[in-house]
Amino acid sequence: MRLTTKGRFAVTAMVDLAMRGGRTVPVTLAGISERQSISLSYLEQLFGKLRRNGIVDSVRGPGGGYCLARPSAKISIADIVVAVDEPLDATSCGGKGNCNQDRQCITHDLWMGLNGKIHEYLTEVSLQQLIDSHANSGAGISSVKPPKSVAKHAAL
């Protein structure tokens, strides 16, 4: 299971938006496109979904663009990923339980549990944490620590 381009680009674009303008200064998709090397037309699709899901607000006219709809500390990475219709699913059946000739496979519960942990982790990491991590490391977002509940399970 992996996060597809859609989810990765949406998170990257949202970090850029939050760092450049946040809730007060509109940021253009053209600017995000140039800085992050993401197609402008792809960003337009993603931001349409983010706007419809209440993650961003659009500002029209000269000096317009997009702003965060709420504080970056109140936007989880899961909010972003789910808003752009990114499936967080490690099962081969899409969670339907029909993976083995219309029956649940013997590892179905394992993959469903992983889905829950992934969603839990992405829910506990906020957009603001990514911004802070980038500012503190100077190298990127690789220093984001998993929430204690996730780290505890990883140590087992």
C-alpha positions as CSV (number, residue, x, y, z in Angstrom):
1,M,0.0,0.0,0.0
2,R,1.2,3.5,-0.8
3,L,-0.1,7.0,-0.9
4,T,-0.6,7.9,-4.6
5,T,0.5,11.1,-6.3
6,K,-2.8,12.7,-5.6
7,G,-2.4,12.5,-1.8
8,R,1.3,13.4,-1.8
9,F,0.8,16.4,-4.1
10,A,-2.2,17.6,-2.1
11,V,-0.2,17.6,1.2
12,T,2.8,19.2,-0.4
13,A,0.7,22.0,-1.9
14,M,-1.1,22.6,1.4
15,V,2.2,22.9,3.3
16,D,3.3,25.4,0.7
17,L,0.1,27.3,1.0
18,A,0.2,27.3,4.8
19,M,3.9,28.5,4.8
20,R,3.3,31.3,2.2
21,G,-0.1,32.7,3.3
22,G,-2.0,30.6,5.7
23,R,-5.4,32.2,6.5
24,T,-4.6,35.8,5.7
25,V,-2.7,36.1,2.4
26,P,-4.1,34.4,-0.7
27,V,-1.6,32.2,-2.5
28,T,-1.9,31.5,-6.2
29,L,-1.9,28.0,-7.6
30,A,0.6,29.2,-10.3
31,G,3.0,30.0,-7.5
32,I,2.6,26.7,-5.8
33,S,2.9,25.0,-9.2
34,E,6.2,26.7,-9.9
35,R,7.7,26.2,-6.4
36,Q,6.6,22.5,-6.1
37,S,6.8,21.4,-9.7
38,I,3.2,20.3,-9.7
39,S,1.1,20.7,-12.8
40,L,-1.2,23.8,-12.6
41,S,-4.2,21.9,-14.0
42,Y,-3.6,19.1,-11.5
43,L,-3.5,21.6,-8.6
44,E,-6.8,23.2,-9.9
45,Q,-8.5,19.8,-9.6
46,L,-7.0,19.1,-6.1
47,F,-7.9,22.6,-4.8
48,G,-11.5,22.3,-6.2
49,K,-11.9,19.2,-3.9
50,L,-10.1,20.9,-1.0
51,R,-12.4,23.9,-1.3
52,R,-15.6,21.8,-1.5
53,N,-14.4,19.9,1.7
54,G,-13.8,23.1,3.6
55,I,-10.0,22.9,3.8
56,V,-9.3,26.0,1.8
57,D,-11.2,29.1,0.7
58,S,-10.8,30.8,-2.6
59,V,-10.3,34.5,-3.0
60,R,-11.3,36.0,-6.4
61,G,-9.9,39.0,-8.2
62,P,-6.6,40.7,-8.4
63,G,-4.4,39.4,-5.6
64,G,-6.6,36.4,-5.3
65,G,-5.8,32.8,-4.7
66,Y,-6.4,30.4,-1.9
67,C,-6.2,30.6,1.9
68,L,-6.6,28.1,4.6
69,A,-10.2,27.8,5.7
70,R,-9.1,27.2,9.3
71,P,-5.9,27.4,11.3
72,S,-3.1,25.0,10.2
73,A,-3.0,23.4,13.6
74,K,-6.7,22.4,13.1
75,I,-6.1,20.7,9.7
76,S,-4.9,17.1,9.9
77,I,-3.0,15.4,7.1
78,A,-5.9,12.9,7.0
79,D,-8.3,15.8,6.4
80,I,-6.3,16.7,3.3
81,V,-5.9,13.2,2.0
82,V,-9.5,12.3,2.5
83,A,-10.7,15.6,0.9
84,V,-9.0,14.7,-2.4
85,D,-10.5,11.3,-2.4
86,E,-7.3,9.5,-1.7
87,P,-8.1,5.9,-0.5
88,L,-6.3,4.9,2.7
89,D,-6.7,1.2,2.1
90,A,-4.2,-1.6,2.3
91,T,-6.7,-4.3,1.5
92,S,-7.0,-5.8,-2.0
93,C,-10.8,-5.6,-1.8
94,G,-11.3,-2.0,-0.9
95,G,-12.5,-3.0,2.6
96,K,-15.5,-5.0,1.2
97,G,-14.3,-8.4,2.5
98,N,-14.7,-10.1,-0.9
99,C,-11.0,-10.5,-1.6
100,N,-10.9,-14.3,-2.0
101,Q,-13.6,-15.5,-4.4
102,D,-16.3,-13.3,-2.8
103,R,-15.1,-14.3,0.7
104,Q,-12.9,-12.5,3.1
105,C,-9.2,-13.5,2.8
106,I,-7.3,-14.8,5.8
107,T,-5.3,-11.6,6.1
108,H,-8.2,-9.2,5.7
109,D,-8.3,-8.2,9.4
110,L,-4.5,-7.5,9.4
111,W,-4.9,-5.1,6.5
112,M,-8.0,-3.4,8.0
113,G,-6.0,-2.9,11.2
114,L,-3.2,-1.3,9.2
115,N,-5.7,1.0,7.5
116,G,-6.8,2.1,11.0
117,K,-3.3,2.8,12.1
118,I,-2.5,4.8,9.0
119,H,-5.6,6.9,9.4
120,E,-4.9,7.3,13.1
121,Y,-1.4,8.6,12.4
122,L,-2.4,11.0,9.6
123,T,-5.2,12.3,11.9
124,E,-2.7,13.0,14.7
125,V,-0.3,15.0,12.4
126,S,-1.4,18.5,11.7
127,L,-0.4,20.8,8.9
128,Q,1.2,23.0,11.5
129,Q,3.4,20.2,12.7
130,L,4.8,19.8,9.2
131,I,5.5,23.5,8.9
132,D,7.2,23.5,12.3
133,S,9.2,20.4,11.4
134,H,10.4,22.0,8.2
135,A,11.3,25.3,10.0
136,N,13.2,23.4,12.7
137,S,15.1,21.0,10.5
138,G,15.8,23.3,7.6
139,A,15.9,20.1,5.5
140,G,12.3,19.2,5.2
141,I,9.5,17.3,6.9
142,S,11.5,14.1,7.6
143,S,11.8,14.9,11.3
144,V,8.0,14.7,12.0
145,K,7.7,12.3,15.0
146,P,4.9,9.9,15.0
147,P,2.3,10.4,17.7
148,K,3.1,8.5,20.9
149,S,0.3,6.0,20.3
150,V,1.8,5.0,16.9
151,A,5.4,5.1,18.1
152,K,4.5,2.7,21.0
153,H,3.2,0.1,18.5
154,A,6.2,0.5,16.2
155,A,8.6,-0.3,19.1
156,L,6.8,-3.6,19.8
